Amino acid sequence: MYLKILTISFALFLPLNVIGGIYGYIDSRGVYHFTNIPPAGKKYHVIVPDDNKSVVYKTVNINNKDYDKLIYEYSKAFDIDPSLVKAIVMAESNFNPLAISPKGAQGLMQLMPDTARLVNVENPFDPHENIKGGIKYLKMLEEIFKGDLELMLAAYNAGPARVMENKMNIPPIEETRTYIKRVKYYYNKLKKQNES
């Protein structure tokens, strides 16, 4: 047991390109395991992506309804379009409540620790807290950027300070520009789905 903990601790301090991806899964006894090989035949979570880039999912299930009730409840409370929230969840975590990005963002809406504190989220891996906190933060950004969707998304991805430093424009960061396109793509798909 001590050796396993030591190995995991040591692995976490290695450069990510040395250890590759890290995956987590819960066994039949409820014990959480970490591995550098995707577990065959088990439901697992991506802790660190294999390519050492921001978490980008090639496929998402647009019909996933696991968190719809929470999304609609808190979206209504903060007067935010639930389709936008769901699009952000899809782009950020692909509905994985235990997702952690290489930069430290956590949970369904990938809240950074400072952001989680700002919106009073104590456990970012709890779907209720994460979604409520993420929507509350989105509402703050909506007010700061006067409802400009692209600036809101840029701020959600890169931080509001970066948008302000760039004279209230989208920062010249490729990841942020790609993120905005991805969220808008999911958002438009969800809106069309809701209209039909």
N, C-alpha and C positions, 0 to 999 in steps of 0.2 A: 504493500500500500504506500509506504514512504517513498519507494522508488518511483511509483507511478506519479505521485504528486511532484517529486523532484523533476521527473522527465517533463511533465506538463509545464512546470514553472520555468525550466530551462528553455523549453521550446518557445514559450511566449516572449522570451527576450531575444530570440534569433531574428535576423532580418527576414521579412515575410517571403522574399523570393527564395530563401534557403529552405524553408519548411513547406512551401506551397500552401494548398488550401487546408483549412481546419474545419472539421464537421462535428456536430454534436448530436447525440441521440439518447433517448431514454429506454432502458431495457425493461423486461417484464417485471423486474423487482422495483422499478421506479428509480433506478440509479442512473444519473446522467454521465455519459461517457464522451470524451473527446478523441478524435482520430484524424489522421492526415489522409485517410482513404475513404471515399464515399461508401458508407455501409450498404452492402447489397441486401435488398429485401426489407430494409427498415426505413421508417419515416425519419428523416434527419433534417437538421438545420445547418445552413452555411454560416459558420462563425467568421471565417476569413476566406474570401474568394480566392480561388486558385491562381487567378491572373494578377493578384495584387493591385487591382484597380478598384474604383468605386463599385459598389454592388449594382450590377446591371443585369436584369433578368431578360433572357431572350424570349421567353414565353410567359404570359400571365393569363390567368383564367378570369376573363372579364365577367363571367357569370357567377363568380364566387360570392356567396351571400352570407358567409360566416359572421361578418361584423356589420351587416346592413342595419340591424336594429340600433346598435350603438351609434353608428355614423348618422343615421337619421335623427335620433334623439338629441345628440349634442349639436348637430348642424342646425336643427330648429332652434335650440336654445341660444345659439350665437348668431343666428341669421346668416348662415353660410350655405352655399349650394352643396347638398350632399354628394352630388356627382363629382364635384371638384375634390371633395375630401377623399372619396373612394379612388379617384384617379391618382391622388398623391400617395395613398396607401399602396396602390398597385406599383407605382414607380419607385417608391422608397423601400418597401419590404416584401412585395409580392405576397401580402397577407401573412407573413411570418412574424408572430408576436415576440419571438426571441431573437430576431435579427440584430446583429451588431455590425456596423460598418468599420472599415479599417481606421476611420477617423474618430470612432467612438460614439457615433449616433446609435440610438437604441430603440428597439420596439417597432410597432406597426408604422408609426409616422416618423420614425428615425429622429428622435429628439436628442440633441446634444445635451450633455449634463447641465450646462449653464442655462439652456433654454428650458429644460425640465424644471429646474429650480425657479426660474422666472414665472412659470405657469403653475407652480405648486404641485408638480408631479413627484411623488415620493418613490413610486415603483414604475419605471418606464416600461417594464415587461408585462404589466397588467393592462390588458386591452382597454378596460374602462378608463383608467387614468391616462393612458397614452393617447387615446382618441380624443378625450375631453381636452387634455392639455394641448394637443396638436391643433385642434380646431380653435381653441382660445388664442393660441399664438397666431394662427392664420387670420383671425379677426383683428388682432393688433396690427398685423401687416397690411390688412385691407384698409384700416384707418390711416396708417402712416402713408401709404402709397395711393390713397384716394381711389381704391378699387381697381387700379391698373393691374390686370391679371399677370402680365409678363413680369412686371416689377415685383409683385407679390411673390411669384414663383422664384424669381432670381434671389430675392431676399431669403426665402425659405431655404434655398440651396446653399447660397454663398454667405448669407448673413446680411442684415439690413445696412450695416456700416459700409460694406463693399458697394452697395447700390448708391448710397449717399455720396461716398467718396468719388464715385464715377458720375457725379452731377445728375443724380436721379435717372441714370440709364443702366441698362443691363451691363454688368461687368464683362470685360473681354476675356472670359474664362470659358474654354471649350466645354468643360464638364457642365457648367451652368447653362450654356446655350443648348446643349443636347438635352439636359434635364427639362428645360422649359418645353422643348418640342415634344418630348416623350409624354409629359403630363398633359399637354394640350391634346395630343393624339388620343390618349385614353379618355380624357374628359369629353371630347367630341363623340367618341364611340359610345360612351355611357349615355350621353344626352340623346343621341339618335335611338339607342336601345329603349330609353324611357319614353320616347315619343311614339314608338311603334306599338 
